[in-house]
Structure formats: structure tokens, C-alpha cells
Amino acid sequence: MRVRLAESLATIPELQASAYMLAAPLPPCAHVIPTAVSFDDAMQGGLDTRSFTVQVFVALGLDQAAQIKLDEYLATSGERSVKAAIEANATLTGLVHDLRVSEMSSYNVVTLDGAQAFSADFTVVVYA
């Protein structure tokens, strides 16, 4: 699932996308982190619900320009929208029943390998 989510993110222009946590992220980039699994949500194990966090980073550079770029990833539609890119392949090419990007949280300044960057966390709920 992580790989398919990263493939969806890779459709966003100029965004490096990784299915696995990046040790030294180089913005603009995103990585996929599994955060929770709820097993057997339907009878006889017919449905598991999995949550992933997609962290997106942009270089701090000029404060306003960096925030404008991060805001493009936060949009609900458009070529740089994380939500639109992920939900465009809602079955992850037949791997799952459905998914949705449920929220964005944690709009922050973070330190990446000694340099500051803006980040945002997206929660993706997958019904598998």
C-alpha cells in the first residue's frame, strides 16, 4: 500500500515521493508512514482499516514563498494537490476497497539535516 500511495504522490510535479521514511529528506518531498491498523472491521475479517501519515516538506527559503508552495499541496484540487493525487487512485490499482485523505494537520517548521523546512501531515484512511 505504501508503494502505491507513493506512486500516486509521484504524479505531483517536482515532488520527490518515497514509500518509506526518508533519512535525509530533500524538499520538496513527501514520505509515507503507516500509523494504525484496525483489523477485522467487517465480519470474518472482510475489512481492515489502515491509517497512513503522508508528510510533505518544502524548503523554508523565503517564508512567504515557501508557505505559498506548501499551500498548493494543501489544496483539495489542482496538479499539486496531495488530496487529489492520492484520491485519483482510490483503490490503489485494485489493491484496496477504497481510501480517502481525511485531514491535514501539523503545519509546522521542522529541521531537516540542519536546515529548516515547512511541513504538513496528511492522514490517509485506507479500507482494505
VEXTIVEX-581897 format. One record per residue (C-alpha): residue number from 1; x, y, z. Coordinates in Angstrom, 3 decimals. Example, Ala and Ser with C-alpha at 12.3 -4.5 7.8 and 13.67 -1.06 7.14 Angstrom:
{node 1, {12.300, -4.500, 7.800}}
{node 2, {13.670, -1.060, 7.140}}
***
This chain:
{node 1, {0.000, 0.000, 0.000}}
{node 2, {2.804, 2.395, 0.848}}
{node 3, {4.356, 1.926, -2.570}}
{node 4, {1.069, 2.617, -4.341}}
{node 5, {0.462, 5.727, -2.222}}
{node 6, {3.952, 6.975, -3.116}}
{node 7, {3.258, 6.274, -6.802}}
{node 8, {0.167, 8.474, -6.533}}
{node 9, {2.208, 11.228, -4.875}}
{node 10, {4.843, 10.954, -7.615}}
{node 11, {2.291, 12.299, -10.101}}
{node 12, {2.655, 15.717, -8.436}}
{node 13, {5.142, 17.814, -10.446}}
{node 14, {8.571, 18.317, -8.849}}
{node 15, {7.694, 16.338, -5.687}}
{node 16, {10.079, 13.545, -4.653}}
{node 17, {7.858, 10.810, -3.195}}
{node 18, {9.005, 7.876, -1.088}}
{node 19, {7.044, 4.898, 0.209}}
{node 20, {9.436, 4.818, 3.150}}
{node 21, {10.618, 7.392, 5.657}}
{node 22, {13.472, 9.446, 4.252}}
{node 23, {16.567, 9.649, 6.454}}
{node 24, {17.614, 12.945, 4.876}}
{node 25, {14.607, 14.463, 3.081}}
{node 26, {15.449, 16.985, 0.361}}
{node 27, {12.431, 19.283, -0.147}}
{node 28, {10.114, 19.378, -1.916}}
{node 29, {9.399, 15.811, -0.903}}
{node 30, {6.915, 13.506, 0.778}}
{node 31, {7.106, 10.170, 2.530}}
{node 32, {4.510, 7.651, 3.688}}
{node 33, {4.341, 6.415, 7.293}}
{node 34, {1.954, 3.687, 8.485}}
{node 35, {0.306, 4.895, 11.700}}
{node 36, {-2.522, 2.494, 12.645}}
{node 37, {-4.290, -0.711, 11.643}}
{node 38, {-7.745, -1.769, 12.769}}
{node 39, {-8.172, -5.458, 11.959}}
{node 40, {-11.402, -7.302, 11.165}}
{node 41, {-13.721, -4.282, 10.890}}
{node 42, {-16.214, -6.441, 8.984}}
{node 43, {-17.397, -9.948, 9.692}}
{node 44, {-14.934, -12.783, 9.146}}
{node 45, {-12.015, -10.461, 8.515}}
{node 46, {-13.588, -8.899, 5.454}}
{node 47, {-12.208, -5.413, 6.080}}
{node 48, {-9.166, -3.862, 7.722}}
{node 49, {-8.842, -0.116, 8.144}}
{node 50, {-5.344, 1.288, 7.863}}
{node 51, {-4.146, 4.814, 8.503}}
{node 52, {-1.085, 6.403, 6.965}}
{node 53, {0.534, 9.766, 7.515}}
{node 54, {1.923, 11.456, 4.440}}
{node 55, {4.433, 14.102, 5.470}}
{node 56, {5.161, 16.793, 2.900}}
{node 57, {8.168, 19.109, 3.183}}
{node 58, {9.100, 22.318, 1.357}}
{node 59, {12.331, 24.271, 1.763}}
{node 60, {11.958, 27.261, 4.060}}
{node 61, {13.833, 29.724, 1.832}}
{node 62, {11.662, 32.802, 1.703}}
{node 63, {8.951, 32.379, 4.327}}
{node 64, {6.023, 33.555, 2.230}}
{node 65, {7.047, 31.778, -0.984}}
{node 66, {7.566, 28.502, 0.893}}
{node 67, {4.152, 28.761, 2.532}}
{node 68, {2.516, 29.504, -0.817}}
{node 69, {4.144, 26.359, -2.221}}
{node 70, {3.040, 24.258, 0.760}}
{node 71, {-0.483, 25.678, 0.417}}
{node 72, {-0.607, 24.311, -3.150}}
{node 73, {-0.101, 20.824, -1.698}}
{node 74, {-2.934, 21.509, 0.796}}
{node 75, {-5.486, 22.381, -1.905}}
{node 76, {-8.378, 19.996, -2.477}}
{node 77, {-7.792, 20.056, -6.231}}
{node 78, {-5.158, 21.023, -8.770}}
{node 79, {-1.957, 19.482, -10.102}}
{node 80, {-0.053, 19.911, -6.812}}
{node 81, {-2.897, 18.777, -4.510}}
{node 82, {-1.860, 15.856, -2.286}}
{node 83, {-5.523, 15.002, -1.684}}
{node 84, {-6.373, 14.977, -5.395}}
{node 85, {-3.293, 12.923, -6.331}}
{node 86, {-3.966, 10.238, -3.730}}
{node 87, {-7.727, 10.047, -4.246}}
{node 88, {-7.338, 9.817, -8.043}}
{node 89, {-6.358, 6.165, -7.480}}
{node 90, {-8.810, 5.352, -4.658}}
{node 91, {-8.376, 1.573, -4.979}}
{node 92, {-4.590, 1.757, -5.328}}
{node 93, {-4.927, -0.050, -8.646}}
{node 94, {-7.217, -2.726, -7.210}}
{node 95, {-5.194, -3.384, -4.038}}
{node 96, {-7.812, -1.938, -1.619}}
{node 97, {-11.550, -1.277, -1.481}}
{node 98, {-11.305, 2.498, -1.065}}
{node 99, {-9.377, 5.309, 0.583}}
{node 100, {-9.692, 8.948, 1.457}}
{node 101, {-7.494, 11.767, 2.643}}
{node 102, {-9.308, 12.630, 5.861}}
{node 103, {-7.351, 15.599, 7.182}}
{node 104, {-4.265, 17.777, 7.143}}
{node 105, {-2.668, 18.551, 10.469}}
{node 106, {0.577, 19.769, 11.906}}
{node 107, {1.544, 22.696, 9.630}}
{node 108, {4.995, 23.347, 11.119}}
{node 109, {8.559, 24.439, 10.723}}
{node 110, {10.873, 21.433, 11.121}}
{node 111, {14.636, 20.915, 10.987}}
{node 112, {15.911, 18.545, 8.295}}
{node 113, {19.610, 17.759, 8.419}}
{node 114, {20.374, 21.159, 9.952}}
{node 115, {18.154, 23.198, 7.604}}
{node 116, {14.643, 24.406, 8.302}}
{node 117, {11.625, 23.455, 6.208}}
{node 118, {7.861, 23.780, 6.355}}
{node 119, {5.921, 20.548, 6.722}}
{node 120, {2.338, 19.339, 6.756}}
{node 121, {0.941, 15.950, 7.709}}
{node 122, {-1.935, 14.358, 5.795}}
{node 123, {-3.933, 11.444, 7.198}}
{node 124, {-4.932, 8.807, 4.647}}
{node 125, {-7.529, 6.232, 5.689}}
{node 126, {-7.458, 3.022, 3.627}}
{node 127, {-10.211, 0.391, 3.635}}
{node 128, {-8.576, -2.894, 2.638}}
***
